[in-house]
Amino acid sequence: MQRRELLMAGAALPVLARAQSFSRKPIRIVVPFGPGGVADLTARAVAAKLGENMGQTVIIDNRPGAGGIAAAQAVIQSQPDGHTLLLTSNGTAVSAGLFKALPYDPVKDFVSISTLGYFDIAVLASAKGKFRSVKDLIAYAKANPGKLNVATIALGSTQHLAAELLKIQAGLNFTVVPYNATPAVVTALQAGDVDVAVEIVPPVIGQIAAKTLRPLAVMGARRSATLPDVPTLAESGVAGFDASSWNALSAPARTPPDVVALLNREVLKALDAPQLRQQLLALGVAARGSTPQQLTTLLTTETKRWSDVIVRSKVARQ
């Protein structure tokens, strides 16, 4: 073996040792949402690829509940060995500001692994409605203060807070009308009970494709891979607007750094697979991994941002 090959083999030994020290027992991803939603389907797609690559079972444990508290506590109470992970999201950041007191610290009680993907939030109108652009909507809202009705799902949801953020950044006065679920939002919009809606894209992609709903803008900083012809809010006149949904993986605090590094590598490897990327895109999710530090920064920044929106919008804390 040549000297260069010896050096490469030697450099690989610590990685192999860490991989070999990781138990072959099943990995459990605790999801704070019920089966069938975009977060659950994202977790299942990533879990399948992780299991295939790592040669071990990766299972999904759905534990829905207010604020994701039950799911978070299940992970905190598990052994910090990398075999019980939490699907975190922008909802994790929202909960930190929405609840008066959480039984855990979303940052200090977990260690970040990687983001998994981002999915868009959109401003939607009925295809039969009067609004054809965000500029039309803003002009109407400014000419008719308080008369514009904007549907979202439940108070305190990311969609609700994104609507409140729009109100703040665009300097508008409109009424947010909360509904219990996406189908009720769509029904109200198509019936003309509300003027527009703010909703994540994946659950309404069918109505957009069928042209019964008209997306006026996406709320993220970049155009959607799913709706590339739809402008962003920033492009539509609301400078600097950036709000999107994301999912990620975290582990209990005190998980060994070498295990975190191993899981991060495996997640990035899974997300780099063209088949998984295409599978997630079909769900409306743009696959995007990160370093652990980038995820920690994202969670910290998002927690502050949404906490500020909650305070400024006078949303009742739970």
Buried (B, 14 or more C-beta within 10 A) or exposed (E): EEEEEEEEEEEEEEEEEBBEEBEEEEBBBBBBBEEEBBBBBBBBBBBBBBBEBBEBEBEBBBBBEEBBBEBBBBBBEBEBBBBBBBBBBBBBBBBBBBBEEBEBEBBEBBBBBBBBBBBBBBBBBBBEBEBEBBEBBBEBBEEEEEEBBBBBBEBBBBBBBBBBBBBEBBEBEBBBBBBEEBEBBBBBBBEEEBBBBBBBBBBBBEBBEEEBBBBBBBBBEBBBBBBEEBBBBBBBBBEEBBBBBBBBBBBBBEBBEBBBBBBBBBBBBBBEBEEBBEBBBEBBBBBBBBBBEBBBEBBBEBBEBBBEBBEEBEBEEE
